């Protein structure tokens, strides 16, 4: 069984139950966890059975035992404080904090930790056409890092390729040497609130429509309409963001051999 992310759990006890093993689990994790947080195994079992609560100090140690990063630790401690709340008013207070952290986590800009954005004027140019961002990353492929190779591969006029490269190079997004180009030291990510986000998405959706008319072996197009609960909407969105983050780890360490576009649409009708 695949374990849920802590961010998909509504209570800290539900999370601990699956993290430490369910009923009749023989992993020994409960005993090790109890030793680590300095309590009896029987007491930890009472916590998991909804008959007791961890103290804040025990919760902090439990977070260490489970190997949480700082983001996971903050979220886990919020869940514990909500679980320990002795009034509806206090429980609501922590619930608002939990929802705020979930919303912040779902902001792709925060998840990918983007830095050093272009000026507003330069963003307007960069996101005006699909080929700016395409050329920006495509030069990382050894066989496509010259103007001539890009013209042939993208089937665009040489003047358009030259204009795009000149812009990217002047903004530090590309570095040229001996007629060849590589990705420069400056990076960017378009924030969800950017006025250019719709243009960026539109550029690549239109290119995706064109790709459907000329399908390639590795292409994948998927569309589905579903109904689900409001709670599961949050879970599904969180799963998608997790997938994006995991995929970016693969991309980061992958050898540059081909260029692909990824577009995900997730919206309410």
Steps between C-alpha positions, in 0.01 A plus 500: 500500500632846407514725803329835486697821519457676834342788305217269390408407861235682699621397848839421644369171643386379159842589365684322783280195459612450141859621558563261791294210371134416547336233711706185553804665347824320586751751368620597847463867409258571785747374759787694344288814474386473862862465615601801294228729636555364854165341573363149550393304194163452667454878520583541131242232423243701696585804285449298183174365636368854560516465881789741566706777341867563449645797684658771285844383615420140405362618165824685429704187572260287295552731206876449533452123521294500180766700316285800414646795317424846642180538296368161609596567863311830506192334353518203738523729804199697376302176469599405855401839640166479320449147639577619852276806480252511786243726336336543163638851476859383548452206263370740234802724556743219424286374211539840333877479546501149351301614196730800454805273496334265250419792271855631524635155423283472191654816357739356241731797539556411868534125426761549228673784688543717192744790515609806302201588283526714188373857503135551413594628154728204430239253622253651252743413218610161635143373540363661185602203279555133577840486331677724755462250783548209258834629368601588856497134603562334162859626472588261783484223238846471343367454146266800525717773649568697179278737304509281190397189696213685667375637168495152350346330803232758583426588137500871580654781290866573580421862590252390768753259652770770495269758659401258776859397572616862511229580754572194716874564493464869588290406807745241629274207415740370236878515469658483153852395411640409159158487338365260761266580787430367847252588773616807691531558875166676526185297564133584528159356579170665423299562818132403519403865539704626204305694235681284240398160637198469269707589193764243595241224543319600180822486296567141600138384483485621140820313424350192666202521264742505208685199647175301498489537120858371466531239778838365607579166664551645850206743490224467760174695500248436776167664573235397751209662685427375852289579805645471850476641852646838594745329737620272221548801271767623741657153519507462123652843447762426764582170328544678168735756654695217667527330161630821341763537770612137467511530121717810525750298704518250214536783245780661701720188487400385151735520199389755239400297192153623398256781582146434621218724614283414801159657555259409779148644523309468827201729540143516622212509254 
